[in-house]
């Protein structure tokens, strides 16, 4: 069935957005600075060589030039704002975190990355180290206060530099610093990103294990060429785009309900999944894009494989957590200029697999990846810090199954962007490549 993007839908969007307030942080900082107020990262490189190269390989340096972000911003967000002008402040606000120098300079939308503007510096050294405060009680939507100048702020006291002044601020040891951009509320009042809030509500905040203990681990070294050896926070910022960070984040085990099973019986295997590593939910961040799913197979004594579907649990909204051959993302038709856009395959993974996600819905109640167009959230079936989820798979063995060992294998996989969307928008494949998270195996003996 095709779903038409009609004028009434666009009118509904206008009405809803007109009821929503402007972003206070946007009014406070957009267009208040110049690019020249901030030093280029290369200026830091001569003294902070190791830290510069760590930053250069991290997503912080690629927050504006990353291929999917460019496609999402220009082909979807900017194009959407051209058709629904009330969206422009929201779309401009993307740059408050992805290209903060451009946003504060009032250069929005910034030039495309290939034009080589200073927007390409992304979340740069001087930007972060000139943040002096957080404007909001709950940090979100670029609520930082940036004061560029000779003074650079950090977490350590008593440091001296031949190039700039240094000042210790408690903010640099608080997760509120991260929450400036890793919490985001859209114009509909929906928390479309809530990574720091997830941490705050979880066990690691109660134990005072902040974000940067994992994402900026300390090691012995020198923060600058002239500095004394000390424990230095590594500016790695490894997260969802690093296979090493994703791998093993969820521990897995599985077992059958019986070891010996008659050939004409039914067997149930149970899989336990434990978030042993992350201080936030998995997946987190751009949850609308990301997909984490559990795939279980059985292989009989003759080597024939069978796909097992997860046992439904019956909770509200569960249909969105079990892979199915259904369409979604119809609201992309507006920015893409496709009035009769039927949508894309929702999941792109084998039907019946369990998906750990929280669906985002547009004003018409359809699943969306456009966070600026998200009017409501569905069931949150992600894996919280130190949470164990248990999934069962019940299998009626085929009549012709051979006697002998059947091996069951569970694979937990992750994609940064759901593949049907990536393929349709021609996003480079590394954004939708399957990243193995973990796996587990068990077995039964089929007997007569």
TORBA-694770 format. One record per residue (C-alpha): residue number from 1; x, y, z. Coordinates in steps of 0.25 Angstrom, whole numbers, plus 5000, padded with zeros to 4 digits. Layout:
N
ATOM;NUM;X;Y;Z .
...
end
This chain:
448
ATOM;1;5000;5000;5000 .
ATOM;2;5005;5014;4996 .
ATOM;3;5005;5025;5006 .
ATOM;4;5003;5039;5000 .
ATOM;5;5010;5051;5007 .
ATOM;6;4999;5061;5005 .
ATOM;7;4997;5076;5008 .
ATOM;8;4989;5073;5020 .
ATOM;9;5001;5065;5026 .
ATOM;10;5010;5077;5023 .
ATOM;11;5000;5087;5029 .
ATOM;12;4999;5078;5042 .
ATOM;13;5014;5079;5043 .
ATOM;14;5013;5095;5042 .
ATOM;15;5002;5095;5053 .
ATOM;16;5010;5086;5062 .
ATOM;17;5023;5094;5061 .
ATOM;18;5017;5107;5062 .
ATOM;19;5012;5103;5076 .
ATOM;20;5027;5100;5080 .
ATOM;21;5037;5110;5086 .
ATOM;22;5050;5114;5080 .
ATOM;23;5062;5107;5086 .
ATOM;24;5068;5117;5096 .
ATOM;25;5082;5112;5094 .
ATOM;26;5081;5115;5080 .
ATOM;27;5076;5130;5082 .
ATOM;28;5088;5131;5092 .
ATOM;29;5099;5127;5083 .
ATOM;30;5096;5127;5068 .
ATOM;31;5103;5137;5061 .
ATOM;32;5111;5143;5073 .
ATOM;33;5125;5139;5070 .
ATOM;34;5134;5139;5058 .
ATOM;35;5142;5127;5052 .
ATOM;36;5155;5135;5055 .
ATOM;37;5152;5135;5070 .
ATOM;38;5156;5121;5071 .
ATOM;39;5170;5115;5068 .
ATOM;40;5171;5104;5058 .
ATOM;41;5174;5090;5063 .
ATOM;42;5188;5090;5055 .
ATOM;43;5192;5101;5065 .
ATOM;44;5190;5091;5076 .
ATOM;45;5198;5080;5069 .
ATOM;46;5212;5086;5071 .
ATOM;47;5211;5084;5086 .
ATOM;48;5200;5074;5088 .
ATOM;49;5204;5065;5077 .
ATOM;50;5199;5052;5083 .
ATOM;51;5186;5058;5087 .
ATOM;52;5184;5064;5073 .
ATOM;53;5186;5051;5066 .
ATOM;54;5176;5044;5075 .
ATOM;55;5166;5055;5073 .
ATOM;56;5169;5054;5058 .
ATOM;57;5165;5040;5057 .
ATOM;58;5153;5041;5066 .
ATOM;59;5138;5044;5062 .
ATOM;60;5140;5058;5069 .
ATOM;61;5148;5063;5057 .
ATOM;62;5138;5057;5047 .
ATOM;63;5125;5062;5053 .
ATOM;64;5123;5071;5041 .
ATOM;65;5130;5063;5030 .
ATOM;66;5125;5049;5033 .
ATOM;67;5118;5044;5020 .
ATOM;68;5105;5039;5027 .
ATOM;69;5104;5052;5035 .
ATOM;70;5106;5060;5022 .
ATOM;71;5095;5052;5014 .
ATOM;72;5085;5053;5026 .
ATOM;73;5088;5068;5028 .
ATOM;74;5087;5073;5014 .
ATOM;75;5079;5063;5006 .
ATOM;76;5068;5061;5017 .
ATOM;77;5069;5072;5028 .
ATOM;78;5072;5084;5020 .
ATOM;79;5063;5079;5009 .
ATOM;80;5052;5077;5019 .
ATOM;81;5053;5091;5024 .
ATOM;82;5053;5097;5010 .
ATOM;83;5039;5090;5009 .
ATOM;84;5034;5093;5023 .
ATOM;85;5041;5106;5027 .
ATOM;86;5037;5105;5041 .
ATOM;87;5047;5094;5042 .
ATOM;88;5059;5103;5039 .
ATOM;89;5063;5107;5053 .
ATOM;90;5063;5093;5057 .
ATOM;91;5071;5089;5045 .
ATOM;92;5081;5100;5047 .
ATOM;93;5082;5095;5062 .
ATOM;94;5089;5082;5057 .
ATOM;95;5101;5090;5055 .
ATOM;96;5102;5095;5069 .
ATOM;97;5108;5081;5072 .
ATOM;98;5113;5076;5058 .
ATOM;99;5119;5089;5054 .
ATOM;100;5119;5098;5066 .
ATOM;101;5129;5109;5060 .
ATOM;102;5120;5110;5048 .
ATOM;103;5108;5111;5057 .
ATOM;104;5113;5122;5066 .
ATOM;105;5118;5129;5054 .
ATOM;106;5104;5129;5048 .
ATOM;107;5109;5122;5036 .
ATOM;108;5097;5112;5035 .
ATOM;109;5095;5104;5027 .
ATOM;110;5111;5103;5026 .
ATOM;111;5117;5101;5013 .
ATOM;112;5118;5086;5009 .
ATOM;113;5130;5079;5014 .
ATOM;114;5137;5078;5000 .
ATOM;115;5138;5093;5000 .
ATOM;116;5148;5093;5012 .
ATOM;117;5142;5103;5021 .
ATOM;118;5145;5104;5036 .
ATOM;119;5132;5096;5039 .
ATOM;120;5140;5084;5035 .
ATOM;121;5148;5085;5048 .
ATOM;122;5136;5079;5055 .
ATOM;123;5137;5078;5070 .
ATOM;124;5151;5084;5071 .
ATOM;125;5161;5086;5082 .
ATOM;126;5159;5101;5084 .
ATOM;127;5144;5099;5084 .
ATOM;128;5144;5089;5095 .
ATOM;129;5155;5096;5103 .
ATOM;130;5148;5109;5103 .
ATOM;131;5135;5104;5109 .
ATOM;132;5133;5111;5122 .
ATOM;133;5119;5107;5127 .
ATOM;134;5106;5100;5124 .
ATOM;135;5094;5109;5122 .
ATOM;136;5083;5099;5126 .
ATOM;137;5081;5091;5138 .
ATOM;138;5079;5078;5129 .
ATOM;139;5090;5080;5119 .
ATOM;140;5085;5078;5105 .
ATOM;141;5084;5084;5091 .
ATOM;142;5098;5091;5091 .
ATOM;143;5095;5098;5105 .
ATOM;144;5110;5101;5106 .
ATOM;145;5115;5115;5109 .
ATOM;146;5128;5117;5100 .
ATOM;147;5138;5128;5103 .
ATOM;148;5149;5128;5093 .
ATOM;149;5162;5135;5097 .
ATOM;150;5175;5133;5103 .
ATOM;151;5170;5125;5114 .
ATOM;152;5168;5110;5112 .
ATOM;153;5160;5102;5122 .
ATOM;154;5162;5087;5126 .
ATOM;155;5162;5077;5138 .
ATOM;156;5176;5079;5144 .
ATOM;157;5180;5091;5152 .
ATOM;158;5194;5097;5153 .
ATOM;159;5198;5095;5138 .
ATOM;160;5206;5105;5130 .
ATOM;161;5207;5107;5116 .
ATOM;162;5216;5117;5107 .
ATOM;163;5205;5119;5098 .
ATOM;164;5192;5121;5106 .
ATOM;165;5187;5122;5120 .
ATOM;166;5181;5110;5127 .
ATOM;167;5170;5109;5137 .
ATOM;168;5164;5097;5144 .
ATOM;169;5149;5096;5144 .
ATOM;170;5141;5085;5151 .
ATOM;171;5132;5085;5139 .
ATOM;172;5143;5077;5131 .
ATOM;173;5141;5065;5142 .
ATOM;174;5126;5065;5141 .
ATOM;175;5117;5058;5131 .
ATOM;176;5109;5070;5129 .
ATOM;177;5120;5075;5119 .
ATOM;178;5117;5063;5111 .
ATOM;179;5102;5065;5112 .
ATOM;180;5103;5078;5104 .
ATOM;181;5102;5070;5091 .
ATOM;182;5099;5056;5096 .
ATOM;183;5085;5060;5101 .
ATOM;184;5076;5066;5090 .
ATOM;185;5061;5070;5091 .
ATOM;186;5054;5073;5078 .
ATOM;187;5043;5083;5076 .
ATOM;188;5032;5073;5080 .
ATOM;189;5039;5072;5093 .
ATOM;190;5044;5058;5091 .
ATOM;191;5058;5054;5096 .
ATOM;192;5063;5049;5083 .
ATOM;193;5077;5047;5089 .
ATOM;194;5079;5044;5104 .
ATOM;195;5092;5037;5106 .
ATOM;196;5096;5045;5118 .
ATOM;197;5083;5044;5124 .
ATOM;198;5083;5029;5122 .
ATOM;199;5096;5029;5130 .
ATOM;200;5091;5038;5140 .
ATOM;201;5079;5029;5143 .
ATOM;202;5088;5017;5143 .
ATOM;203;5097;5010;5153 .
ATOM;204;5110;5016;5148 .
ATOM;205;5106;5030;5152 .
ATOM;206;5103;5025;5166 .
ATOM;207;5117;5019;5166 .
ATOM;208;5123;5032;5161 .
ATOM;209;5129;5025;5148 .
ATOM;210;5127;5037;5138 .
ATOM;211;5126;5036;5123 .
ATOM;212;5141;5039;5120 .
ATOM;213;5146;5028;5129 .
ATOM;214;5142;5019;5117 .
ATOM;215;5143;5029;5105 .
ATOM;216;5155;5036;5110 .
ATOM;217;5163;5026;5118 .
ATOM;218;5175;5031;5125 .
ATOM;219;5189;5026;5122 .
ATOM;220;5203;5030;5127 .
ATOM;221;5209;5040;5118 .
ATOM;222;5211;5055;5115 .
ATOM;223;5199;5064;5111 .
ATOM;224;5209;5074;5104 .
ATOM;225;5224;5073;5100 .
ATOM;226;5228;5082;5111 .
ATOM;227;5219;5075;5122 .
ATOM;228;5223;5066;5133 .
ATOM;229;5219;5051;5132 .
ATOM;230;5206;5049;5138 .
ATOM;231;5193;5041;5136 .
ATOM;232;5187;5047;5123 .
ATOM;233;5173;5046;5118 .
ATOM;234;5174;5040;5104 .
ATOM;235;5166;5047;5094 .
ATOM;236;5160;5035;5087 .
ATOM;237;5145;5037;5089 .
ATOM;238;5143;5023;5084 .
ATOM;239;5128;5019;5083 .
ATOM;240;5118;5014;5073 .
ATOM;241;5127;5015;5061 .
ATOM;242;5138;5007;5067 .
ATOM;243;5137;4992;5065 .
ATOM;244;5146;4990;5077 .
ATOM;245;5137;4997;5086 .
ATOM;246;5125;4991;5081 .
ATOM;247;5130;4976;5081 .
ATOM;248;5128;4969;5094 .
ATOM;249;5119;4981;5100 .
ATOM;250;5108;4970;5102 .
ATOM;251;5112;4957;5109 .
ATOM;252;5104;4945;5104 .
ATOM;253;5101;4931;5108 .
ATOM;254;5091;4921;5103 .
ATOM;255;5085;4907;5107 .
ATOM;256;5074;4897;5103 .
ATOM;257;5063;4892;5112 .
ATOM;258;5068;4878;5110 .
ATOM;259;5081;4872;5105 .
ATOM;260;5074;4859;5099 .
ATOM;261;5062;4861;5091 .
ATOM;262;5053;4851;5084 .
ATOM;263;5053;4854;5069 .
ATOM;264;5038;4857;5069 .
ATOM;265;5038;4867;5080 .
ATOM;266;5040;4882;5082 .
ATOM;267;5052;4889;5088 .
ATOM;268;5054;4902;5094 .
ATOM;269;5067;4910;5095 .
ATOM;270;5069;4922;5104 .
ATOM;271;5079;4933;5102 .
ATOM;272;5084;4942;5112 .
ATOM;273;5089;4956;5108 .
ATOM;274;5096;4965;5119 .
ATOM;275;5100;4979;5117 .
ATOM;276;5113;4978;5125 .
ATOM;277;5121;4989;5118 .
ATOM;278;5113;5002;5115 .
ATOM;279;5109;5012;5125 .
ATOM;280;5097;5015;5116 .
ATOM;281;5087;5007;5108 .
ATOM;282;5091;4999;5096 .
ATOM;283;5089;5005;5085 .
ATOM;284;5089;5019;5089 .
ATOM;285;5091;5033;5083 .
ATOM;286;5085;5033;5069 .
ATOM;287;5075;5022;5073 .
ATOM;288;5066;5025;5061 .
ATOM;289;5077;5020;5051 .
ATOM;290;5083;5008;5059 .
ATOM;291;5079;4994;5059 .
ATOM;292;5084;4983;5069 .
ATOM;293;5078;4969;5066 .
ATOM;294;5079;4955;5071 .
ATOM;295;5080;4944;5060 .
ATOM;296;5079;4929;5064 .
ATOM;297;5081;4917;5056 .
ATOM;298;5081;4902;5058 .
ATOM;299;5090;4893;5050 .
ATOM;300;5087;4878;5049 .
ATOM;301;5096;4866;5049 .
ATOM;302;5096;4866;5033 .
ATOM;303;5100;4881;5033 .
ATOM;304;5086;4886;5029 .
ATOM;305;5083;4900;5036 .
ATOM;306;5070;4905;5041 .
ATOM;307;5066;4920;5045 .
ATOM;308;5059;4921;5058 .
ATOM;309;5049;4932;5061 .
ATOM;310;5049;4938;5075 .
ATOM;311;5037;4935;5084 .
ATOM;312;5028;4947;5086 .
ATOM;313;5026;4952;5100 .
ATOM;314;5014;4960;5098 .
ATOM;315;5017;4974;5102 .
ATOM;316;5012;4987;5096 .
ATOM;317;5019;4991;5084 .
ATOM;318;5027;4978;5082 .
ATOM;319;5024;4977;5068 .
ATOM;320;5035;4988;5065 .
ATOM;321;5045;4979;5073 .
ATOM;322;5043;4966;5064 .
ATOM;323;5048;4968;5050 .
ATOM;324;5037;4967;5039 .
ATOM;325;5036;4970;5024 .
ATOM;326;5028;4983;5026 .
ATOM;327;5030;4997;5021 .
ATOM;328;5034;5010;5029 .
ATOM;329;5041;5023;5027 .
ATOM;330;5030;5029;5018 .
ATOM;331;5033;5043;5023 .
ATOM;332;5046;5044;5016 .
ATOM;333;5037;5046;5004 .
ATOM;334;5035;5061;5008 .
ATOM;335;5050;5065;5007 .
ATOM;336;5053;5056;4995 .
ATOM;337;5041;5062;4987 .
ATOM;338;5034;5048;4986 .
ATOM;339;5019;5051;4989 .
ATOM;340;5015;5036;4987 .
ATOM;341;5027;5030;4994 .
ATOM;342;5023;5016;4999 .
ATOM;343;5035;5015;5009 .
ATOM;344;5046;5005;5011 .
ATOM;345;5048;4992;5017 .
ATOM;346;5048;4995;5032 .
ATOM;347;5058;4986;5037 .
ATOM;348;5067;4979;5027 .
ATOM;349;5070;4967;5035 .
ATOM;350;5064;4953;5035 .
ATOM;351;5049;4953;5039 .
ATOM;352;5047;4947;5053 .
ATOM;353;5060;4952;5059 .
ATOM;354;5059;4960;5072 .
ATOM;355;5063;4975;5071 .
ATOM;356;5067;4983;5082 .
ATOM;357;5062;4997;5079 .
ATOM;358;5053;5009;5082 .
ATOM;359;5045;5013;5070 .
ATOM;360;5043;5028;5067 .
ATOM;361;5030;5032;5060 .
ATOM;362;5026;5044;5052 .
ATOM;363;5014;5053;5054 .
ATOM;364;5006;5043;5046 .
ATOM;365;5010;5031;5055 .
ATOM;366;5020;5025;5044 .
ATOM;367;5034;5020;5048 .
ATOM;368;5044;5030;5044 .
ATOM;369;5059;5033;5044 .
ATOM;370;5057;5048;5044 .
ATOM;371;5059;5052;5058 .
ATOM;372;5055;5066;5055 .
ATOM;373;5041;5060;5051 .
ATOM;374;5040;5051;5063 .
ATOM;375;5027;5054;5070 .
ATOM;376;5026;5041;5079 .
ATOM;377;5035;5029;5083 .
ATOM;378;5031;5015;5084 .
ATOM;379;5035;5004;5093 .
ATOM;380;5049;5005;5099 .
ATOM;381;5054;4991;5097 .
ATOM;382;5069;4994;5098 .
ATOM;383;5078;4988;5108 .
ATOM;384;5081;4997;5120 .
ATOM;385;5094;4997;5128 .
ATOM;386;5096;4984;5135 .
ATOM;387;5082;4979;5130 .
ATOM;388;5080;4965;5126 .
ATOM;389;5070;4962;5115 .
ATOM;390;5066;4947;5113 .
ATOM;391;5060;4943;5100 .
ATOM;392;5055;4929;5096 .
ATOM;393;5054;4922;5083 .
ATOM;394;5044;4910;5082 .
ATOM;395;5047;4900;5070 .
ATOM;396;5038;4889;5066 .
ATOM;397;5048;4880;5059 .
ATOM;398;5045;4875;5045 .
ATOM;399;5040;4861;5043 .
ATOM;400;5052;4857;5035 .
ATOM;401;5063;4862;5045 .
ATOM;402;5075;4853;5046 .
ATOM;403;5078;4847;5059 .
ATOM;404;5091;4853;5066 .
ATOM;405;5096;4866;5070 .
ATOM;406;5089;4879;5067 .
ATOM;407;5097;4892;5069 .
ATOM;408;5090;4905;5072 .
ATOM;409;5097;4918;5070 .
ATOM;410;5093;4932;5074 .
ATOM;411;5099;4944;5068 .
ATOM;412;5097;4958;5073 .
ATOM;413;5100;4968;5062 .
ATOM;414;5100;4983;5060 .
ATOM;415;5098;4993;5049 .
ATOM;416;5100;5008;5051 .
ATOM;417;5090;5011;5040 .
ATOM;418;5078;5001;5036 .
ATOM;419;5083;4996;5023 .
ATOM;420;5070;4999;5014 .
ATOM;421;5072;5013;5017 .
ATOM;422;5087;5013;5015 .
ATOM;423;5085;5006;5001 .
ATOM;424;5074;5016;4997 .
ATOM;425;5081;5028;5001 .
ATOM;426;5095;5023;4995 .
ATOM;427;5102;5024;5008 .
ATOM;428;5116;5018;5008 .
ATOM;429;5115;5003;5012 .
ATOM;430;5123;5004;5025 .
ATOM;431;5111;5011;5031 .
ATOM;432;5102;4999;5029 .
ATOM;433;5113;4988;5030 .
ATOM;434;5110;4977;5040 .
ATOM;435;5118;4979;5053 .
ATOM;436;5118;4966;5061 .
ATOM;437;5116;4969;5076 .
ATOM;438;5116;4955;5082 .
ATOM;439;5112;4940;5080 .
ATOM;440;5109;4928;5088 .
ATOM;441;5106;4913;5085 .
ATOM;442;5100;4901;5091 .
ATOM;443;5095;4887;5086 .
ATOM;444;5085;4876;5088 .
ATOM;445;5085;4861;5084 .
ATOM;446;5074;4857;5076 .
ATOM;447;5070;4842;5080 .
ATOM;448;5060;4832;5075 .
end
